[in-house]
């Protein structure tokens, strides 16, 4: 029984083809594409407003050279939200519960921010490894600690997204199983459990959006340090 709870996180395969590739392509087909018309439909207008507002808030504290990343981070935000939300539908697979995929997003983007800092302002980028006014005896130790914390950043990005979504999906499945088992035995308790399940599902919708936002927000903070 314990293994069956984790079956939902296995990448499904159909006719020898991994369906994770289909799950990654599908969100891009759902986004409405801009048109040359003066007036657009409500969905396209809402999407344009959301992207504009999100990009403005995200890049407000970042210097002008960092604004080149606006299209990349806004696209990543929409993509992660779509993957997380589609994964809450029944009989679907959530690619962002796979640590390998999340690390595939986190590591190259984190590395790009570090390389950007080293190329544009190497002194300031290396200066983050040693806080100002550090006692001489603590300098080697602090440099080692700051270097380790720097390299832990992409791992923390990937693990945070994976752990939050995995825990939420497991909790939903556990409570749904409990409600199903309790229904013939204790209907009142089963109804209360179903109410808890409904509230938890609403919470998971919020978590799906918040975790996508946190992922992109932390990347933008790493970028802010390096431009």
C-alpha positions as a Markdown table, in Angstrom:
| # | Residue | x | y | z |
|---|---|---|---|---|
| 1 | Unk | 0.0 | 0.0 | 0.0 |
| 2 | Unk | 2.9 | 2.4 | 0.8 |
| 3 | Unk | 4.4 | 1.9 | -2.6 |
| 4 | Unk | 1.1 | 2.6 | -4.3 |
| 5 | Unk | 1.1 | 6.1 | -2.9 |
| 6 | Unk | 4.3 | 6.9 | -4.6 |
| 7 | Unk | 3.2 | 5.4 | -8.0 |
| 8 | Unk | 1.8 | 8.8 | -8.9 |
| 9 | Unk | 5.3 | 10.2 | -9.0 |
| 10 | Unk | 6.6 | 7.7 | -11.5 |
| 11 | Unk | 6.9 | 9.0 | -15.1 |
| 12 | Unk | 4.3 | 7.1 | -17.1 |
| 13 | Unk | 5.4 | 5.4 | -20.3 |
| 14 | Unk | 3.1 | 4.7 | -23.3 |
| 15 | Unk | 4.2 | 2.5 | -26.2 |
| 16 | Unk | 7.8 | 3.0 | -25.0 |
| 17 | Unk | 7.5 | 6.8 | -25.0 |
| 18 | Unk | 7.9 | 8.7 | -21.7 |
| 19 | Unk | 4.8 | 10.9 | -21.3 |
| 20 | Unk | 6.7 | 13.5 | -19.3 |
| 21 | Unk | 7.7 | 15.0 | -22.7 |
| 22 | Unk | 4.0 | 15.4 | -23.5 |
| 23 | Unk | 3.3 | 16.9 | -20.1 |
| 24 | Unk | 6.1 | 19.5 | -20.7 |
| 25 | Unk | 4.8 | 20.4 | -24.2 |
| 26 | Unk | 1.1 | 20.7 | -23.3 |
| 27 | Unk | 1.2 | 24.0 | -21.3 |
| 28 | Unk | 2.6 | 25.9 | -24.2 |
| 29 | Unk | -0.4 | 24.8 | -26.3 |
| 30 | Unk | -2.8 | 26.2 | -23.8 |
| 31 | Unk | -1.4 | 29.8 | -23.8 |
| 32 | Unk | -3.3 | 32.2 | -26.1 |
| 33 | Unk | -1.1 | 33.7 | -28.7 |
| 34 | Unk | -1.1 | 37.5 | -29.3 |
| 35 | Unk | -2.8 | 38.8 | -32.4 |
| 36 | Unk | -2.5 | 41.9 | -34.6 |
| 37 | Unk | -6.0 | 43.1 | -33.6 |
| 38 | Unk | -6.5 | 46.3 | -31.6 |
| 39 | Unk | -8.8 | 44.5 | -29.2 |
| 40 | Unk | -8.2 | 41.1 | -27.8 |
| 41 | Unk | -10.3 | 38.6 | -25.9 |
| 42 | Unk | -10.5 | 38.6 | -22.1 |
| 43 | Unk | -8.1 | 35.7 | -21.6 |
| 44 | Unk | -5.4 | 37.2 | -23.7 |
| 45 | Unk | -5.9 | 40.6 | -22.0 |
| 46 | Unk | -5.7 | 39.0 | -18.6 |
| 47 | Unk | -2.6 | 37.1 | -19.6 |
| 48 | Unk | -0.9 | 40.2 | -20.9 |
| 49 | Unk | -1.8 | 42.2 | -17.8 |
| 50 | Unk | -0.5 | 39.4 | -15.5 |
| 51 | Unk | 2.8 | 39.1 | -17.3 |
| 52 | Unk | 3.3 | 42.9 | -17.4 |
| 53 | Unk | 2.5 | 43.3 | -13.7 |
| 54 | Unk | 4.6 | 40.4 | -12.6 |
| 55 | Unk | 7.6 | 41.5 | -14.7 |
| 56 | Unk | 7.3 | 45.0 | -13.3 |
| 57 | Unk | 7.3 | 43.9 | -9.7 |
| 58 | Unk | 10.0 | 41.3 | -10.2 |
| 59 | Unk | 12.5 | 43.6 | -11.9 |
| 60 | Unk | 11.8 | 46.8 | -9.9 |
| 61 | Unk | 14.9 | 46.4 | -7.7 |
| 62 | Unk | 17.1 | 45.0 | -10.5 |
| 63 | Unk | 19.5 | 47.2 | -12.5 |
| 64 | Unk | 18.8 | 47.9 | -16.2 |
| 65 | Unk | 21.3 | 45.3 | -17.5 |
| 66 | Unk | 19.4 | 42.6 | -15.7 |
| 67 | Unk | 16.2 | 43.5 | -17.5 |
| 68 | Unk | 17.4 | 41.3 | -20.4 |
| 69 | Unk | 16.2 | 38.3 | -18.3 |
| 70 | Unk | 12.6 | 39.6 | -18.2 |
| 71 | Unk | 11.3 | 37.3 | -21.0 |
| 72 | Unk | 13.1 | 34.3 | -19.7 |
| 73 | Unk | 11.9 | 34.6 | -16.1 |
| 74 | Unk | 8.3 | 35.5 | -17.0 |
| 75 | Unk | 8.1 | 32.5 | -19.4 |
| 76 | Unk | 9.5 | 30.3 | -16.6 |
| 77 | Unk | 7.0 | 31.6 | -14.2 |
| 78 | Unk | 4.0 | 30.9 | -16.5 |
| 79 | Unk | 5.4 | 27.5 | -17.4 |
| 80 | Unk | 5.9 | 26.4 | -13.8 |
| 81 | Unk | 2.5 | 27.6 | -12.7 |
| 82 | Unk | 0.9 | 25.8 | -15.6 |
| 83 | Unk | 2.7 | 22.5 | -14.8 |
| 84 | Unk | 1.9 | 22.7 | -11.1 |
| 85 | Unk | -1.8 | 23.5 | -11.7 |
| 86 | Unk | -2.3 | 20.9 | -14.4 |
| 87 | Unk | -0.8 | 18.3 | -12.1 |
| 88 | Unk | -3.7 | 18.9 | -9.6 |
| 89 | Unk | -6.2 | 17.6 | -12.1 |
| 90 | Unk | -7.2 | 13.9 | -11.8 |
| 91 | Unk | -5.3 | 11.3 | -13.9 |
| 92 | Unk | -2.5 | 13.7 | -14.7 |
| 93 | Unk | 1.2 | 13.6 | -14.1 |
| 94 | Unk | 3.1 | 16.5 | -12.4 |
| 95 | Unk | 6.6 | 16.8 | -14.0 |
| 96 | Unk | 7.7 | 19.3 | -11.3 |
| 97 | Unk | 7.6 | 16.5 | -8.7 |
| 98 | Unk | 10.7 | 15.1 | -10.4 |
| 99 | Unk | 13.9 | 16.4 | -8.7 |
| 100 | Unk | 15.8 | 15.9 | -12.0 |
| 101 | Unk | 13.6 | 18.2 | -13.9 |
| 102 | Unk | 13.6 | 20.9 | -11.2 |
| 103 | Unk | 17.4 | 20.7 | -11.0 |
| 104 | Unk | 17.5 | 21.0 | -14.8 |
| 105 | Unk | 15.7 | 24.3 | -14.4 |
| 106 | Unk | 17.6 | 25.5 | -11.3 |
| 107 | Unk | 21.2 | 24.7 | -12.0 |
| 108 | Unk | 21.7 | 26.2 | -15.5 |
| 109 | Unk | 19.9 | 29.4 | -14.5 |
| 110 | Unk | 21.8 | 29.8 | -11.2 |
| 111 | Unk | 25.0 | 29.1 | -13.1 |
| 112 | Unk | 24.1 | 31.8 | -15.6 |
| 113 | Unk | 23.6 | 34.4 | -12.9 |
| 114 | Unk | 27.0 | 33.5 | -11.4 |
| 115 | Unk | 28.8 | 33.6 | -14.7 |
| 116 | Unk | 27.1 | 37.0 | -15.5 |
| 117 | Unk | 28.4 | 38.4 | -12.2 |
| 118 | Unk | 31.9 | 37.0 | -12.7 |
| 119 | Unk | 32.1 | 38.4 | -16.2 |
| 120 | Unk | 30.6 | 41.9 | -15.6 |
| 121 | Unk | 31.8 | 42.7 | -12.0 |
| 122 | Unk | 34.2 | 40.0 | -10.8 |
| 123 | Unk | 35.4 | 42.0 | -7.8 |
| 124 | Unk | 31.8 | 42.6 | -6.4 |
| 125 | Unk | 30.8 | 38.9 | -7.2 |
| 126 | Unk | 33.8 | 37.6 | -5.3 |
| 127 | Unk | 33.3 | 40.2 | -2.5 |
| 128 | Unk | 30.0 | 38.4 | -1.6 |
| 129 | Unk | 32.2 | 35.5 | -0.3 |
| 130 | Unk | 33.7 | 37.7 | 2.4 |
| 131 | Unk | 31.6 | 40.1 | 4.4 |
| 132 | Unk | 33.2 | 43.5 | 5.1 |
| 133 | Unk | 34.9 | 43.9 | 8.5 |
| 134 | Unk | 35.5 | 40.2 | 9.1 |
| 135 | Unk | 38.3 | 39.4 | 11.6 |
| 136 | Unk | 41.5 | 38.0 | 10.1 |
| 137 | Unk | 41.2 | 34.6 | 11.8 |
| 138 | Unk | 37.7 | 34.0 | 10.5 |
| 139 | Unk | 38.5 | 34.9 | 6.9 |
| 140 | Unk | 39.3 | 31.3 | 5.6 |
| 141 | Unk | 36.4 | 29.8 | 7.5 |
| 142 | Unk | 33.9 | 32.4 | 6.2 |
| 143 | Unk | 35.1 | 32.0 | 2.6 |
| 144 | Unk | 34.5 | 28.2 | 2.8 |
| 145 | Unk | 31.1 | 28.7 | 4.4 |
| 146 | Unk | 30.0 | 31.3 | 1.9 |
| 147 | Unk | 31.3 | 29.2 | -1.0 |
| 148 | Unk | 29.3 | 26.1 | 0.2 |
| 149 | Unk | 26.2 | 28.3 | 0.7 |
| 150 | Unk | 26.6 | 29.6 | -2.9 |
| 151 | Unk | 26.8 | 26.1 | -4.4 |
| 152 | Unk | 23.9 | 24.9 | -2.2 |
| 153 | Unk | 21.5 | 27.5 | -3.8 |
| 154 | Unk | 20.5 | 25.5 | -7.0 |
| 155 | Unk | 20.0 | 22.4 | -4.8 |
| 156 | Unk | 17.8 | 24.3 | -2.5 |
| 157 | Unk | 15.8 | 25.7 | -5.4 |
| 158 | Unk | 15.1 | 22.3 | -6.9 |
| 159 | Unk | 14.5 | 20.5 | -3.6 |
| 160 | Unk | 12.1 | 23.2 | -2.3 |
| 161 | Unk | 9.9 | 22.9 | -5.4 |
| 162 | Unk | 10.0 | 19.1 | -5.5 |
| 163 | Unk | 9.4 | 18.7 | -1.7 |
| 164 | Unk | 6.4 | 21.1 | -1.5 |
| 165 | Unk | 4.6 | 19.6 | -4.5 |
| 166 | Unk | 5.3 | 16.0 | -3.5 |
| 167 | Unk | 4.2 | 16.5 | 0.1 |
| 168 | Unk | 1.0 | 18.2 | -1.1 |
| 169 | Unk | 0.1 | 15.4 | -3.6 |
| 170 | Unk | 0.8 | 12.7 | -1.0 |
| 171 | Unk | -1.3 | 14.4 | 1.6 |
| 172 | Unk | -4.2 | 14.8 | -0.8 |
| 173 | Unk | -4.0 | 11.1 | -1.7 |
| 174 | Unk | -3.8 | 10.0 | 1.9 |
| 175 | Unk | -6.8 | 12.0 | 3.0 |
| 176 | Unk | -8.8 | 10.9 | -0.1 |
| 177 | Unk | -8.0 | 7.3 | 0.7 |
| 178 | Unk | -9.1 | 7.8 | 4.4 |
| 179 | Unk | -12.4 | 9.4 | 3.3 |
| 180 | Unk | -13.1 | 6.5 | 0.9 |
| 181 | Unk | -12.3 | 3.9 | 3.6 |
| 182 | Unk | -14.3 | 5.7 | 6.3 |
| 183 | Unk | -17.4 | 6.3 | 4.2 |
| 184 | Unk | -19.2 | 2.9 | 4.8 |
| 185 | Unk | -17.9 | 2.7 | 8.4 |
| 186 | Unk | -18.3 | 6.3 | 9.8 |
| 187 | Unk | -20.2 | 8.5 | 7.3 |
| 188 | Unk | -20.0 | 11.6 | 9.5 |
| 189 | Unk | -16.3 | 11.4 | 9.9 |
| 190 | Unk | -15.9 | 10.6 | 6.2 |
| 191 | Unk | -17.9 | 13.8 | 5.3 |
| 192 | Unk | -15.7 | 15.9 | 7.7 |
| 193 | Unk | -12.6 | 14.3 | 6.1 |
| 194 | Unk | -13.9 | 15.2 | 2.6 |
| 195 | Unk | -14.4 | 18.8 | 3.8 |
| 196 | Unk | -10.7 | 18.8 | 5.0 |
| 197 | Unk | -9.7 | 17.4 | 1.6 |
| 198 | Unk | -11.5 | 20.2 | -0.2 |
| 199 | Unk | -9.8 | 22.8 | 1.9 |
| 200 | Unk | -6.5 | 21.1 | 1.4 |
| 201 | Unk | -7.0 | 21.1 | -2.4 |
| 202 | Unk | -7.6 | 24.9 | -2.3 |
| 203 | Unk | -4.4 | 25.2 | -0.3 |
| 204 | Unk | -2.5 | 23.1 | -2.9 |
| 205 | Unk | -3.7 | 25.4 | -5.6 |
| 206 | Unk | -2.2 | 28.3 | -3.7 |
| 207 | Unk | 1.0 | 26.3 | -3.1 |
| 208 | Unk | 1.3 | 25.5 | -6.8 |
| 209 | Unk | 1.2 | 29.2 | -7.7 |
| 210 | Unk | 3.3 | 30.4 | -4.7 |
| 211 | Unk | 6.1 | 27.8 | -5.3 |
| 212 | Unk | 6.4 | 28.8 | -8.9 |
| 213 | Unk | 6.6 | 32.5 | -7.9 |
| 214 | Unk | 9.2 | 31.7 | -5.1 |
| 215 | Unk | 11.4 | 29.7 | -7.6 |
| 216 | Unk | 11.5 | 32.7 | -10.0 |
| 217 | Unk | 11.8 | 35.3 | -7.2 |
| 218 | Unk | 14.9 | 33.6 | -5.8 |
| 219 | Unk | 16.4 | 33.4 | -9.2 |
| 220 | Unk | 15.8 | 37.1 | -9.6 |
| 221 | Unk | 17.5 | 37.8 | -6.2 |
| 222 | Unk | 20.5 | 35.8 | -7.4 |
| 223 | Unk | 20.5 | 37.9 | -10.5 |
| 224 | Unk | 20.2 | 41.1 | -8.6 |
| 225 | Unk | 23.5 | 40.2 | -6.7 |
| 226 | Unk | 25.3 | 39.8 | -10.0 |
| 227 | Unk | 24.3 | 42.7 | -12.2 |
